[in-house]
Amino acid sequence: LVHVGYDDNLTLAERIAPLGQVYLEGDIDVNVIKAPVKTSAKARSGEEIYTTVCASCHASGILSAPKFGNKADWAPRVKRGIADLVKVAITGVGAMPPKGTCMNCSDDELTAAIEHMIK
């Protein structure tokens, strides 16, 4: 079973929490609002991304997806270089949607997943 669309590490309360808040003029003092602090989430491994997202198509080669570890399937793609493979993964191609439906995957995570599949 593959879960797509949310992070399994989030609690239910975090998954259903509102994305933002609406304030009417005068409700708050805008001078005390601080910019959100960005926290860096731990990058997931290529194997993790492959297992949770990519394997649903790349394990069996559904809809002409190059199969995991199949050198013949990957050879013409690898010739174009890893940068091109990542670009195609980000934008999508053929039946593969952008980012293979992993909208919360970083470019580095997608790179790691591709490198994992072409071993």
Sequence and secondary structure as in RCSB ss.txt:
>XXXX:A:sequence
LVHVGYDDNLTLAERIAPLGQVYLEGDIDVNVIKAPVKTSAKARSGEEIYTTVCASCHASGILSAPKFGNKADWA
PRVKRGIADLVKVAITGVGAMPPKGTCMNCSDDELTAAIEHMIK
>XXXX:A:secstr
    SS TTS HHHHHS S     TTSS GGG             HHHHIIIIIHHHHTTTGGG   TT HHHHH
HHHHT HHHHHHHHHH BTTB GGGG TT  HHHHHHHHHHHT 
